[in-house]
């Protein structure tokens, strides 16, 4: 079945450093979504990427979708304490039944 | 709009007990789903519904039942609770396009089975 792997599982960075999490799918995806979950909270949608090679930016966050539509990344520039949380990717497969598979997440902690 | 609401927020059950986790949304979303979240395993789909009267199994459906009699409500029933069902449960909804649209998550129910 479809698998979505996400690395690293944990990342500790000094405030002001950059952060990147990577998402890899075993199958070609229709689109990929990114979510953020604050400690004790629920996942909140950040963005969706649809096109091969697509790059989208949200302030300090840059999202990329690979050319083969099997991988994606989220890069945060100059992290702030408000960036703390777990970042999940979710890959949509539409061959046969639609299926959205979440990655295992990357937990980001910031050292002030 | 209240968005997606879930009750209860916390629940402790003994092995073998049954209960229903409630989920409601007021956004007129057709698509609703239930996930469980366990440490290191991300979110796994339990059951989903593409509209009233239509439900289907997700990745980990065993031990759970669902029904969808209205657009607004999508309850999750645990038939006979087991310690392996200790988890955080999230309900989510999205527009009629289903998974092609962002998922709106409820606040979650933290369930402990002893």
Interface residues (C-beta under 8 A of the other chain):
Chain A: X6 X9 X30 X31 X33 X35 X41 X42 X43 X44 X45 X48 X88 X90 X92 X97 X98 X99 X100 X101 X102 X103 X104 X105
Chain B: X35 X40 X41 X42 X43 X44 X45 X56 X59 X90 X98 X99 X100 X102 X103 X104 X105 X106 X107 X108
